[in-house]
């Protein structure tokens, strides 16, 4: 069995060790929390802005309380807003 997840959405921020990703459906949206390493956090702060479209590749873990956790292994920038002069 392969444990792999790919999800894309708009970056909404970082809280602790979690990246917040807004994933939109036809009628609503959800904020998905994705665990990221401190190395990812340092790199992201230099390059990412709120509402940038990104893709996350990772895997699923189950914590001690039987909650599903998505752990990021790769982050890809799909698009970003250009700076206005």
PAMAR-822480 format. One record per atom (N, C-alpha, C): residue number from 1; chain; atom name; x, y, z. Coordinates in pm, whole numbers, plus 32768, in hexadecimal, padded with zeros to 4 digits. Layout:
<nupas>
<nupa><k>NUM</k><c>A</c><a>CA</a><px>X</px><py>Y</py><pz>Z</pz></nupa>
...
</nupas>
This chain:
<nupas>
<nupa><k>1</k><c>A</c><a>N</a><px>8054</px><py>7F8B</py><pz>8000</pz></nupa>
<nupa><k>1</k><c>A</c><a>CA</a><px>8000</px><py>8000</py><pz>8000</pz></nupa>
<nupa><k>1</k><c>A</c><a>C</a><px>8059</px><py>807C</py><pz>8000</pz></nupa>
<nupa><k>2</k><c>A</c><a>N</a><px>8036</px><py>80DE</py><pz>7FAD</pz></nupa>
<nupa><k>2</k><c>A</c><a>CA</a><px>8083</px><py>8159</py><pz>7FA2</pz></nupa>
<nupa><k>2</k><c>A</c><a>C</a><px>8040</px><py>81C5</py><pz>7FF7</pz></nupa>
<nupa><k>3</k><c>A</c><a>N</a><px>808E</px><py>8207</py><pz>8049</pz></nupa>
<nupa><k>3</k><c>A</c><a>CA</a><px>805B</px><py>8272</py><pz>809F</pz></nupa>
<nupa><k>3</k><c>A</c><a>C</a><px>808B</px><py>82F6</py><pz>8064</pz></nupa>
<nupa><k>4</k><c>A</c><a>N</a><px>8039</px><py>8331</py><pz>800D</pz></nupa>
<nupa><k>4</k><c>A</c><a>CA</a><px>8060</px><py>83AC</py><pz>7FC9</pz></nupa>
<nupa><k>4</k><c>A</c><a>C</a><px>7FE7</px><py>8407</py><pz>7FBA</pz></nupa>
<nupa><k>5</k><c>A</c><a>N</a><px>7FFF</px><py>8489</py><pz>7FCF</pz></nupa>
<nupa><k>5</k><c>A</c><a>CA</a><px>7F95</px><py>84EE</py><pz>7FC5</pz></nupa>
<nupa><k>5</k><c>A</c><a>C</a><px>7FC8</px><py>8561</py><pz>7F70</pz></nupa>
<nupa><k>6</k><c>A</c><a>N</a><px>7F75</px><py>8593</py><pz>7F15</pz></nupa>
<nupa><k>6</k><c>A</c><a>CA</a><px>7F92</px><py>860D</py><pz>7ECA</pz></nupa>
<nupa><k>6</k><c>A</c><a>C</a><px>7F17</px><py>8666</py><pz>7ED7</pz></nupa>
<nupa><k>7</k><c>A</c><a>N</a><px>7F2B</px><py>86E1</py><pz>7F04</pz></nupa>
<nupa><k>7</k><c>A</c><a>CA</a><px>7EBC</px><py>873D</py><pz>7F19</pz></nupa>
<nupa><k>7</k><c>A</c><a>C</a><px>7EEA</px><py>87C9</py><pz>7EF0</pz></nupa>
<nupa><k>8</k><c>A</c><a>N</a><px>7E91</px><py>8816</py><pz>7EB5</pz></nupa>
<nupa><k>8</k><c>A</c><a>CA</a><px>7EB4</px><py>889E</py><pz>7E8E</pz></nupa>
<nupa><k>8</k><c>A</c><a>C</a><px>7E4C</px><py>88FF</py><pz>7EC1</pz></nupa>
<nupa><k>9</k><c>A</c><a>N</a><px>7E76</px><py>8979</py><pz>7ED4</pz></nupa>
<nupa><k>9</k><c>A</c><a>CA</a><px>7E1D</px><py>89E1</py><pz>7F05</pz></nupa>
<nupa><k>9</k><c>A</c><a>C</a><px>7E69</px><py>8A62</py><pz>7F1D</pz></nupa>
<nupa><k>10</k><c>A</c><a>N</a><px>7E27</px><py>8AC1</py><pz>7F5F</pz></nupa>
<nupa><k>10</k><c>A</c><a>CA</a><px>7E62</px><py>8B44</py><pz>7F7A</pz></nupa>
<nupa><k>10</k><c>A</c><a>C</a><px>7EA0</px><py>8B47</py><pz>8004</pz></nupa>
<nupa><k>11</k><c>A</c><a>N</a><px>7F1B</px><py>8B76</py><pz>800C</pz></nupa>
<nupa><k>11</k><c>A</c><a>CA</a><px>7F62</px><py>8B83</py><pz>808B</pz></nupa>
<nupa><k>11</k><c>A</c><a>C</a><px>7F1D</px><py>8BEE</py><pz>80E0</pz></nupa>
<nupa><k>12</k><c>A</c><a>N</a><px>7EFF</px><py>8BCC</py><pz>815D</pz></nupa>
<nupa><k>12</k><c>A</c><a>CA</a><px>7EBD</px><py>8C2B</py><pz>81B6</pz></nupa>
<nupa><k>12</k><c>A</c><a>C</a><px>7F12</px><py>8C52</py><pz>822E</pz></nupa>
<nupa><k>13</k><c>A</c><a>N</a><px>7F80</px><py>8C0B</py><pz>8248</pz></nupa>
<nupa><k>13</k><c>A</c><a>CA</a><px>7FD6</px><py>8C30</py><pz>82B7</pz></nupa>
<nupa><k>13</k><c>A</c><a>C</a><px>8015</px><py>8BB6</py><pz>82F8</pz></nupa>
<nupa><k>14</k><c>A</c><a>N</a><px>8060</px><py>8BD2</py><pz>8363</pz></nupa>
<nupa><k>14</k><c>A</c><a>CA</a><px>80A1</px><py>8B68</py><pz>83B0</pz></nupa>
<nupa><k>14</k><c>A</c><a>C</a><px>8080</px><py>8B7E</py><pz>8442</pz></nupa>
<nupa><k>15</k><c>A</c><a>N</a><px>8052</px><py>8B14</py><pz>8484</pz></nupa>
<nupa><k>15</k><c>A</c><a>CA</a><px>8038</px><py>8B16</py><pz>8514</pz></nupa>
<nupa><k>15</k><c>A</c><a>C</a><px>808A</px><py>8AA8</py><pz>8554</pz></nupa>
<nupa><k>16</k><c>A</c><a>N</a><px>80EE</px><py>8ACE</py><pz>85A2</pz></nupa>
<nupa><k>16</k><c>A</c><a>CA</a><px>8145</px><py>8A6A</py><pz>85E0</pz></nupa>
<nupa><k>16</k><c>A</c><a>C</a><px>818E</px><py>8A1B</py><pz>8577</pz></nupa>
<nupa><k>17</k><c>A</c><a>N</a><px>8179</px><py>8998</py><pz>8576</pz></nupa>
<nupa><k>17</k><c>A</c><a>CA</a><px>81B9</px><py>8941</py><pz>8513</pz></nupa>
<nupa><k>17</k><c>A</c><a>C</a><px>8158</px><py>8917</py><pz>84A6</pz></nupa>
<nupa><k>18</k><c>A</c><a>N</a><px>80EC</px><py>8964</py><pz>8493</pz></nupa>
<nupa><k>18</k><c>A</c><a>CA</a><px>8086</px><py>8941</py><pz>8430</pz></nupa>
<nupa><k>18</k><c>A</c><a>C</a><px>8075</px><py>89AF</py><pz>83C8</pz></nupa>
<nupa><k>19</k><c>A</c><a>N</a><px>8073</px><py>8986</py><pz>834C</pz></nupa>
<nupa><k>19</k><c>A</c><a>CA</a><px>8054</px><py>89DF</py><pz>82DE</pz></nupa>
<nupa><k>19</k><c>A</c><a>C</a><px>7FBD</px><py>89D9</py><pz>82C9</pz></nupa>
<nupa><k>20</k><c>A</c><a>N</a><px>7F7E</px><py>8A4D</py><pz>82B6</pz></nupa>
<nupa><k>20</k><c>A</c><a>CA</a><px>7EEE</px><py>8A53</py><pz>829F</pz></nupa>
<nupa><k>20</k><c>A</c><a>C</a><px>7ED5</px><py>8A64</py><pz>820A</pz></nupa>
<nupa><k>21</k><c>A</c><a>N</a><px>7E89</px><py>8A08</py><pz>81D0</pz></nupa>
<nupa><k>21</k><c>A</c><a>CA</a><px>7E6E</px><py>8A06</py><pz>8141</pz></nupa>
<nupa><k>21</k><c>A</c><a>C</a><px>7DD8</px><py>8A0C</py><pz>812B</pz></nupa>
<nupa><k>22</k><c>A</c><a>N</a><px>7DAA</px><py>8A70</py><pz>80DF</pz></nupa>
<nupa><k>22</k><c>A</c><a>CA</a><px>7D1C</px><py>8A7E</py><pz>80C0</pz></nupa>
<nupa><k>22</k><c>A</c><a>C</a><px>7CFF</px><py>8A2D</py><pz>8041</pz></nupa>
<nupa><k>23</k><c>A</c><a>N</a><px>7CAA</px><py>89C8</py><pz>8051</pz></nupa>
<nupa><k>23</k><c>A</c><a>CA</a><px>7C85</px><py>8970</py><pz>7FE2</pz></nupa>
<nupa><k>23</k><c>A</c><a>C</a><px>7BF3</px><py>898B</py><pz>7FC1</pz></nupa>
<nupa><k>24</k><c>A</c><a>N</a><px>7BD8</px><py>89B0</py><pz>7F44</pz></nupa>
<nupa><k>24</k><c>A</c><a>CA</a><px>7B51</px><py>89D7</py><pz>7F1E</pz></nupa>
<nupa><k>24</k><c>A</c><a>C</a><px>7B0A</px><py>8969</py><pz>7ED0</pz></nupa>
<nupa><k>25</k><c>A</c><a>N</a><px>7A8A</px><py>8957</py><pz>7EF1</pz></nupa>
<nupa><k>25</k><c>A</c><a>CA</a><px>7A33</px><py>88FB</py><pz>7EA8</pz></nupa>
<nupa><k>25</k><c>A</c><a>C</a><px>79CE</px><py>894D</py><pz>7E59</pz></nupa>
<nupa><k>26</k><c>A</c><a>N</a><px>796A</px><py>890B</py><pz>7E25</pz></nupa>
<nupa><k>26</k><c>A</c><a>CA</a><px>7904</px><py>8952</py><pz>7DD7</pz></nupa>
<nupa><k>26</k><c>A</c><a>C</a><px>78AF</px><py>89AE</py><pz>7E2C</pz></nupa>
<nupa><k>27</k><c>A</c><a>N</a><px>788E</px><py>8985</py><pz>7EA6</pz></nupa>
<nupa><k>27</k><c>A</c><a>CA</a><px>7833</px><py>89D3</py><pz>7EF8</pz></nupa>
<nupa><k>27</k><c>A</c><a>C</a><px>7872</px><py>8A0C</py><pz>7F76</pz></nupa>
<nupa><k>28</k><c>A</c><a>N</a><px>78E8</px><py>89DF</py><pz>7F9C</pz></nupa>
<nupa><k>28</k><c>A</c><a>CA</a><px>7925</px><py>8A11</py><pz>8016</pz></nupa>
<nupa><k>28</k><c>A</c><a>C</a><px>79BD</px><py>8A02</py><pz>800F</pz></nupa>
<nupa><k>29</k><c>A</c><a>N</a><px>79FE</px><py>8A29</py><pz>807B</pz></nupa>
<nupa><k>29</k><c>A</c><a>CA</a><px>7A8E</px><py>8A16</py><pz>8084</pz></nupa>
<nupa><k>29</k><c>A</c><a>C</a><px>7AB0</px><py>89E1</py><pz>810E</pz></nupa>
<nupa><k>30</k><c>A</c><a>N</a><px>7B24</px><py>89A4</py><pz>8118</pz></nupa>
<nupa><k>30</k><c>A</c><a>CA</a><px>7B55</px><py>896D</py><pz>8196</pz></nupa>
<nupa><k>30</k><c>A</c><a>C</a><px>7BE4</px><py>899F</py><pz>81AC</pz></nupa>
<nupa><k>31</k><c>A</c><a>N</a><px>7C08</px><py>89B0</py><pz>8229</pz></nupa>
<nupa><k>31</k><c>A</c><a>CA</a><px>7C93</px><py>89CD</py><pz>824C</pz></nupa>
<nupa><k>31</k><c>A</c><a>C</a><px>7CD0</px><py>8949</py><pz>827B</pz></nupa>
<nupa><k>32</k><c>A</c><a>N</a><px>7D37</px><py>891B</py><pz>8234</pz></nupa>
<nupa><k>32</k><c>A</c><a>CA</a><px>7D7A</px><py>889E</py><pz>8253</pz></nupa>
<nupa><k>32</k><c>A</c><a>C</a><px>7DFE</px><py>88BF</py><pz>8298</pz></nupa>
<nupa><k>33</k><c>A</c><a>N</a><px>7E18</px><py>887D</py><pz>8308</pz></nupa>
<nupa><k>33</k><c>A</c><a>CA</a><px>7E94</px><py>8891</py><pz>8352</pz></nupa>
<nupa><k>33</k><c>A</c><a>C</a><px>7EF8</px><py>8824</py><pz>8329</pz></nupa>
<nupa><k>34</k><c>A</c><a>N</a><px>7F70</px><py>884E</py><pz>8302</pz></nupa>
<nupa><k>34</k><c>A</c><a>CA</a><px>7FD5</px><py>87F1</py><pz>82D2</pz></nupa>
<nupa><k>34</k><c>A</c><a>C</a><px>8055</px><py>8805</py><pz>8323</pz></nupa>
<nupa><k>35</k><c>A</c><a>N</a><px>8087</px><py>879A</py><pz>835F</pz></nupa>
<nupa><k>35</k><c>A</c><a>CA</a><px>8103</px><py>87A2</py><pz>83AD</pz></nupa>
<nupa><k>35</k><c>A</c><a>C</a><px>8179</px><py>87BD</py><pz>8350</pz></nupa>
<nupa><k>36</k><c>A</c><a>N</a><px>81CC</px><py>881D</py><pz>8378</pz></nupa>
<nupa><k>36</k><c>A</c><a>CA</a><px>8245</px><py>883C</py><pz>832D</pz></nupa>
<nupa><k>36</k><c>A</c><a>C</a><px>82BB</px><py>8843</py><pz>838D</pz></nupa>
<nupa><k>37</k><c>A</c><a>N</a><px>8331</px><py>8827</py><pz>835B</pz></nupa>
<nupa><k>37</k><c>A</c><a>CA</a><px>83AA</px><py>882C</py><pz>83AD</pz></nupa>
<nupa><k>37</k><c>A</c><a>C</a><px>83D6</px><py>88BC</py><pz>83BF</pz></nupa>
<nupa><k>38</k><c>A</c><a>N</a><px>842E</px><py>88D3</py><pz>8420</pz></nupa>
<nupa><k>38</k><c>A</c><a>CA</a><px>8462</px><py>895A</py><pz>8437</pz></nupa>
<nupa><k>38</k><c>A</c><a>C</a><px>84B3</px><py>898A</py><pz>83BE</pz></nupa>
<nupa><k>39</k><c>A</c><a>N</a><px>84F2</px><py>892E</py><pz>8377</pz></nupa>
<nupa><k>39</k><c>A</c><a>CA</a><px>853B</px><py>8953</py><pz>82FE</pz></nupa>
<nupa><k>39</k><c>A</c><a>C</a><px>84DE</px><py>898C</py><pz>8293</pz></nupa>
<nupa><k>40</k><c>A</c><a>N</a><px>846A</px><py>894B</py><pz>8280</pz></nupa>
<nupa><k>40</k><c>A</c><a>CA</a><px>8406</px><py>8980</py><pz>8223</pz></nupa>
<nupa><k>40</k><c>A</c><a>C</a><px>83D6</px><py>8A0A</py><pz>8251</pz></nupa>
<nupa><k>41</k><c>A</c><a>N</a><px>83C1</px><py>8A1B</py><pz>82D3</pz></nupa>
<nupa><k>41</k><c>A</c><a>CA</a><px>8390</px><py>8A9B</py><pz>8306</pz></nupa>
<nupa><k>41</k><c>A</c><a>C</a><px>83F0</px><py>8B0C</py><pz>82E4</pz></nupa>
<nupa><k>42</k><c>A</c><a>N</a><px>8472</px><py>8AF7</py><pz>82FA</pz></nupa>
<nupa><k>42</k><c>A</c><a>CA</a><px>84D5</px><py>8B5F</py><pz>82DE</pz></nupa>
<nupa><k>42</k><c>A</c><a>C</a><px>84D7</px><py>8B83</py><pz>824A</pz></nupa>
<nupa><k>43</k><c>A</c><a>N</a><px>84D3</px><py>8B1E</py><pz>81F3</pz></nupa>
<nupa><k>43</k><c>A</c><a>CA</a><px>84D5</px><py>8B37</py><pz>8163</pz></nupa>
<nupa><k>43</k><c>A</c><a>C</a><px>8455</px><py>8B7D</py><pz>8134</pz></nupa>
<nupa><k>44</k><c>A</c><a>N</a><px>83E3</px><py>8B50</py><pz>8167</pz></nupa>
<nupa><k>44</k><c>A</c><a>CA</a><px>8363</px><py>8B8A</py><pz>813C</pz></nupa>
<nupa><k>44</k><c>A</c><a>C</a><px>8358</px><py>8C1D</py><pz>815F</pz></nupa>
<nupa><k>45</k><c>A</c><a>N</a><px>8388</px><py>8C43</py><pz>81D4</pz></nupa>
<nupa><k>45</k><c>A</c><a>CA</a><px>837E</px><py>8CCF</py><pz>81FE</pz></nupa>
<nupa><k>45</k><c>A</c><a>C</a><px>83C2</px><py>8D2D</py><pz>819B</pz></nupa>
<nupa><k>46</k><c>A</c><a>N</a><px>8427</px><py>8CFE</py><pz>8155</pz></nupa>
<nupa><k>46</k><c>A</c><a>CA</a><px>8470</px><py>8D50</py><pz>80F5</pz></nupa>
<nupa><k>46</k><c>A</c><a>C</a><px>8427</px><py>8D5E</py><pz>806F</pz></nupa>
<nupa><k>47</k><c>A</c><a>N</a><px>83D3</px><py>8CFD</py><pz>804B</pz></nupa>
<nupa><k>47</k><c>A</c><a>CA</a><px>839F</px><py>8CF7</py><pz>7FC4</pz></nupa>
<nupa><k>47</k><c>A</c><a>C</a><px>8308</px><py>8D00</py><pz>7FB6</pz></nupa>
<nupa><k>48</k><c>A</c><a>N</a><px>82BD</px><py>8CE3</py><pz>801D</pz></nupa>
<nupa><k>48</k><c>A</c><a>CA</a><px>822C</px><py>8CD3</py><pz>800D</pz></nupa>
<nupa><k>48</k><c>A</c><a>C</a><px>81E0</px><py>8D49</py><pz>8047</pz></nupa>
<nupa><k>49</k><c>A</c><a>N</a><px>816F</px><py>8D67</py><pz>8007</pz></nupa>
<nupa><k>49</k><c>A</c><a>CA</a><px>8114</px><py>8DCD</py><pz>8037</pz></nupa>
<nupa><k>49</k><c>A</c><a>C</a><px>8088</px><py>8D90</py><pz>8043</pz></nupa>
<nupa><k>50</k><c>A</c><a>N</a><px>8037</px><py>8DCD</py><pz>8096</pz></nupa>
<nupa><k>50</k><c>A</c><a>CA</a><px>7FAE</px><py>8D9C</py><pz>80A6</pz></nupa>
<nupa><k>50</k><c>A</c><a>C</a><px>7F68</px><py>8D9A</py><pz>801F</pz></nupa>
<nupa><k>51</k><c>A</c><a>N</a><px>7F19</px><py>8D33</py><pz>8008</pz></nupa>
<nupa><k>51</k><c>A</c><a>CA</a><px>7ECA</px><py>8D1A</py><pz>7F8F</pz></nupa>
<nupa><k>51</k><c>A</c><a>C</a><px>7F1B</px><py>8CE8</py><pz>7F18</pz></nupa>
<nupa><k>52</k><c>A</c><a>N</a><px>7F9D</px><py>8CCC</py><pz>7F29</pz></nupa>
<nupa><k>52</k><c>A</c><a>CA</a><px>7FE9</px><py>8C8B</py><pz>7EBF</pz></nupa>
<nupa><k>52</k><c>A</c><a>C</a><px>7FB1</px><py>8BFE</py><pz>7EAC</pz></nupa>
<nupa><k>53</k><c>A</c><a>N</a><px>7FA8</px><py>8BD2</py><pz>7E2F</pz></nupa>
<nupa><k>53</k><c>A</c><a>CA</a><px>7F78</px><py>8B4C</py><pz>7E10</pz></nupa>
<nupa><k>53</k><c>A</c><a>C</a><px>7FED</px><py>8AEB</py><pz>7E17</pz></nupa>
<nupa><k>54</k><c>A</c><a>N</a><px>7FE0</px><py>8A85</py><pz>7E6D</pz></nupa>
<nupa><k>54</k><c>A</c><a>CA</a><px>804B</px><py>8A24</py><pz>7E7F</pz></nupa>
<nupa><k>54</k><c>A</c><a>C</a><px>8014</px><py>8996</py><pz>7E7B</pz></nupa>
<nupa><k>55</k><c>A</c><a>N</a><px>806E</px><py>8938</py><pz>7E68</pz></nupa>
<nupa><k>55</k><c>A</c><a>CA</a><px>804D</px><py>88AB</py><pz>7E6B</pz></nupa>
<nupa><k>55</k><c>A</c><a>C</a><px>80A4</px><py>8868</py><pz>7ED5</pz></nupa>
<nupa><k>56</k><c>A</c><a>N</a><px>8068</px><py>880F</py><pz>7F21</pz></nupa>
<nupa><k>56</k><c>A</c><a>CA</a><px>80AF</px><py>87C8</py><pz>7F8B</pz></nupa>
<nupa><k>56</k><c>A</c><a>C</a><px>80B1</px><py>8733</py><pz>7F69</pz></nupa>
<nupa><k>57</k><c>A</c><a>N</a><px>8127</px><py>86F7</py><pz>7F6F</pz></nupa>
<nupa><k>57</k><c>A</c><a>CA</a><px>8134</px><py>8666</py><pz>7F64</pz></nupa>
<nupa><k>57</k><c>A</c><a>C</a><px>8161</px><py>8635</py><pz>7FED</pz></nupa>
<nupa><k>58</k><c>A</c><a>N</a><px>8125</px><py>85C8</py><pz>801B</pz></nupa>
<nupa><k>58</k><c>A</c><a>CA</a><px>814A</px><py>8597</py><pz>809F</pz></nupa>
<nupa><k>58</k><c>A</c><a>C</a><px>810F</px><py>850E</py><pz>80BA</pz></nupa>
<nupa><k>59</k><c>A</c><a>N</a><px>80FE</px><py>84F0</py><pz>8139</pz></nupa>
<nupa><k>59</k><c>A</c><a>CA</a><px>80C7</px><py>846F</py><pz>8161</pz></nupa>
<nupa><k>59</k><c>A</c><a>C</a><px>806E</px><py>8481</py><pz>81DC</pz></nupa>
<nupa><k>60</k><c>A</c><a>N</a><px>8021</px><py>8419</py><pz>81F9</pz></nupa>
<nupa><k>60</k><c>A</c><a>CA</a><px>7FC1</px><py>841C</py><pz>8268</pz></nupa>
<nupa><k>60</k><c>A</c><a>C</a><px>7FFB</px><py>83D2</py><pz>82DF</pz></nupa>
<nupa><k>61</k><c>A</c><a>N</a><px>7FE9</px><py>840D</py><pz>8355</pz></nupa>
<nupa><k>61</k><c>A</c><a>CA</a><px>800A</px><py>83CB</py><pz>83D3</pz></nupa>
<nupa><k>61</k><c>A</c><a>C</a><px>7F8D</px><py>83CF</py><pz>842B</pz></nupa>
<nupa><k>62</k><c>A</c><a>N</a><px>7F88</px><py>8378</py><pz>848D</pz></nupa>
<nupa><k>62</k><c>A</c><a>CA</a><px>7F1E</px><py>8377</py><pz>84F0</pz></nupa>
<nupa><k>62</k><c>A</c><a>C</a><px>7F5E</px><py>8394</py><pz>8578</pz></nupa>
<nupa><k>63</k><c>A</c><a>N</a><px>7F2A</px><py>83F7</py><pz>85C1</pz></nupa>
<nupa><k>63</k><c>A</c><a>CA</a><px>7F65</px><py>8415</py><pz>8644</pz></nupa>
<nupa><k>63</k><c>A</c><a>C</a><px>7F2A</px><py>83BD</py><pz>86B2</pz></nupa>
<nupa><k>64</k><c>A</c><a>N</a><px>7F53</px><py>83D6</py><pz>872D</pz></nupa>
<nupa><k>64</k><c>A</c><a>CA</a><px>7F27</px><py>8384</py><pz>879F</pz></nupa>
<nupa><k>64</k><c>A</c><a>C</a><px>7E92</px><py>838D</py><pz>87B9</pz></nupa>
<nupa><k>65</k><c>A</c><a>N</a><px>7E53</px><py>83FB</py><pz>878B</pz></nupa>
<nupa><k>65</k><c>A</c><a>CA</a><px>7DC2</px><py>840D</py><pz>879D</pz></nupa>
<nupa><k>65</k><c>A</c><a>C</a><px>7D74</px><py>83DE</py><pz>8722</pz></nupa>
<nupa><k>66</k><c>A</c><a>N</a><px>7DB8</px><py>8396</py><pz>86C7</pz></nupa>
<nupa><k>66</k><c>A</c><a>CA</a><px>7D7C</px><py>835F</py><pz>864D</pz></nupa>
<nupa><k>66</k><c>A</c><a>C</a><px>7D4B</px><py>83CB</py><pz>85ED</pz></nupa>
<nupa><k>67</k><c>A</c><a>N</a><px>7D91</px><py>843C</py><pz>85EC</pz></nupa>
<nupa><k>67</k><c>A</c><a>CA</a><px>7D72</px><py>84A7</py><pz>858C</pz></nupa>
<nupa><k>67</k><c>A</c><a>C</a><px>7DD0</px><py>8498</py><pz>8514</pz></nupa>
<nupa><k>68</k><c>A</c><a>N</a><px>7D9E</px><py>84B9</py><pz>849F</pz></nupa>
<nupa><k>68</k><c>A</c><a>CA</a><px>7DEE</px><py>84B4</py><pz>8425</pz></nupa>
<nupa><k>68</k><c>A</c><a>C</a><px>7E44</px><py>8532</py><pz>841D</pz></nupa>
<nupa><k>69</k><c>A</c><a>N</a><px>7EC4</px><py>851E</py><pz>8401</pz></nupa>
<nupa><k>69</k><c>A</c><a>CA</a><px>7F22</px><py>858D</py><pz>83F1</pz></nupa>
<nupa><k>69</k><c>A</c><a>C</a><px>7F62</px><py>8580</py><pz>8368</pz></nupa>
<nupa><k>70</k><c>A</c><a>N</a><px>7F69</px><py>85EF</py><pz>831E</pz></nupa>
<nupa><k>70</k><c>A</c><a>CA</a><px>7FB0</px><py>85F2</py><pz>829F</pz></nupa>
<nupa><k>70</k><c>A</c><a>C</a><px>8038</px><py>8631</py><pz>82B9</pz></nupa>
<nupa><k>71</k><c>A</c><a>N</a><px>80A3</px><py>85EB</py><pz>8292</pz></nupa>
<nupa><k>71</k><c>A</c><a>CA</a><px>812C</px><py>861B</py><pz>82A4</pz></nupa>
<nupa><k>71</k><c>A</c><a>C</a><px>8165</px><py>863D</py><pz>821C</pz></nupa>
<nupa><k>72</k><c>A</c><a>N</a><px>8192</px><py>86B9</py><pz>820A</pz></nupa>
<nupa><k>72</k><c>A</c><a>CA</a><px>81C6</px><py>86E7</py><pz>8189</pz></nupa>
<nupa><k>72</k><c>A</c><a>C</a><px>8254</px><py>86B5</py><pz>8174</pz></nupa>
<nupa><k>73</k><c>A</c><a>N</a><px>8270</px><py>8685</py><pz>80F9</pz></nupa>
<nupa><k>73</k><c>A</c><a>CA</a><px>82F7</px><py>8660</py><pz>80D2</pz></nupa>
<nupa><k>73</k><c>A</c><a>C</a><px>832A</px><py>86B8</py><pz>805F</pz></nupa>
<nupa><k>74</k><c>A</c><a>N</a><px>82CC</px><py>86F8</py><pz>8017</pz></nupa>
<nupa><k>74</k><c>A</c><a>CA</a><px>82F1</px><py>8750</py><pz>7FA8</pz></nupa>
<nupa><k>74</k><c>A</c><a>C</a><px>8287</px><py>87BA</py><pz>7F97</pz></nupa>
<nupa><k>75</k><c>A</c><a>N</a><px>82B3</px><py>8836</py><pz>7F80</pz></nupa>
<nupa><k>75</k><c>A</c><a>CA</a><px>8257</px><py>88A5</py><pz>7F67</pz></nupa>
<nupa><k>75</k><c>A</c><a>C</a><px>827C</px><py>88E2</py><pz>7EE1</pz></nupa>
<nupa><k>76</k><c>A</c><a>N</a><px>8219</px><py>88F0</py><pz>7E89</pz></nupa>
<nupa><k>76</k><c>A</c><a>CA</a><px>822F</px><py>8927</py><pz>7E04</pz></nupa>
<nupa><k>76</k><c>A</c><a>C</a><px>81DA</px><py>89A5</py><pz>7DF3</pz></nupa>
<nupa><k>77</k><c>A</c><a>N</a><px>8216</px><py>8A10</py><pz>7DC1</pz></nupa>
<nupa><k>77</k><c>A</c><a>CA</a><px>81CD</px><py>8A8B</py><pz>7DA6</pz></nupa>
<nupa><k>77</k><c>A</c><a>C</a><px>818D</px><py>8A80</py><pz>7D1C</pz></nupa>
<nupa><k>78</k><c>A</c><a>N</a><px>810A</px><py>8A8B</py><pz>7D17</pz></nupa>
<nupa><k>78</k><c>A</c><a>CA</a><px>80C3</px><py>8A81</py><pz>7C97</pz></nupa>
<nupa><k>78</k><c>A</c><a>C</a><px>80B0</px><py>8B0A</py><pz>7C58</pz></nupa>
<nupa><k>79</k><c>A</c><a>N</a><px>809B</px><py>8B6F</py><pz>7CAA</pz></nupa>
<nupa><k>79</k><c>A</c><a>CA</a><px>8092</px><py>8BFA</py><pz>7C7A</pz></nupa>
<nupa><k>79</k><c>A</c><a>C</a><px>8099</px><py>8C57</py><pz>7CF0</pz></nupa>
<nupa><k>80</k><c>A</c><a>N</a><px>80B6</px><py>8CD2</py><pz>7CD5</pz></nupa>
<nupa><k>80</k><c>A</c><a>CA</a><px>80B7</px><py>8D37</py><pz>7D3E</pz></nupa>
<nupa><k>80</k><c>A</c><a>C</a><px>808E</px><py>8DBB</py><pz>7D01</pz></nupa>
<nupa><k>81</k><c>A</c><a>N</a><px>805F</px><py>8E14</py><pz>7D55</pz></nupa>
<nupa><k>81</k><c>A</c><a>CA</a><px>8039</px><py>8E99</py><pz>7D25</pz></nupa>
<nupa><k>81</k><c>A</c><a>C</a><px>80B6</px><py>8EEA</py><pz>7D0B</pz></nupa>
<nupa><k>82</k><c>A</c><a>N</a><px>80B8</px><py>8F32</py><pz>7C9D</pz></nupa>
<nupa><k>82</k><c>A</c><a>CA</a><px>812A</px><py>8F86</py><pz>7C7E</pz></nupa>
<nupa><k>82</k><c>A</c><a>C</a><px>811E</px><py>9008</py><pz>7CCB</pz></nupa>
<nupa><k>83</k><c>A</c><a>N</a><px>8190</px><py>903D</py><pz>7CF5</pz></nupa>
<nupa><k>83</k><c>A</c><a>CA</a><px>8191</px><py>90BB</py><pz>7D3F</pz></nupa>
<nupa><k>83</k><c>A</c><a>C</a><px>8164</px><py>912C</py><pz>7CE6</pz></nupa>
<nupa><k>84</k><c>A</c><a>N</a><px>8110</px><py>9184</py><pz>7D1D</pz></nupa>
<nupa><k>84</k><c>A</c><a>CA</a><px>80E1</px><py>91F7</py><pz>7CD1</pz></nupa>
<nupa><k>84</k><c>A</c><a>C</a><px>8138</px><py>926F</py><pz>7CF2</pz></nupa>
<nupa><k>85</k><c>A</c><a>N</a><px>8159</px><py>92BE</py><pz>7C8C</pz></nupa>
<nupa><k>85</k><c>A</c><a>CA</a><px>81AE</px><py>9336</py><pz>7CA1</pz></nupa>
<nupa><k>85</k><c>A</c><a>C</a><px>815D</px><py>93A8</py><pz>7CD3</pz></nupa>
</nupas>
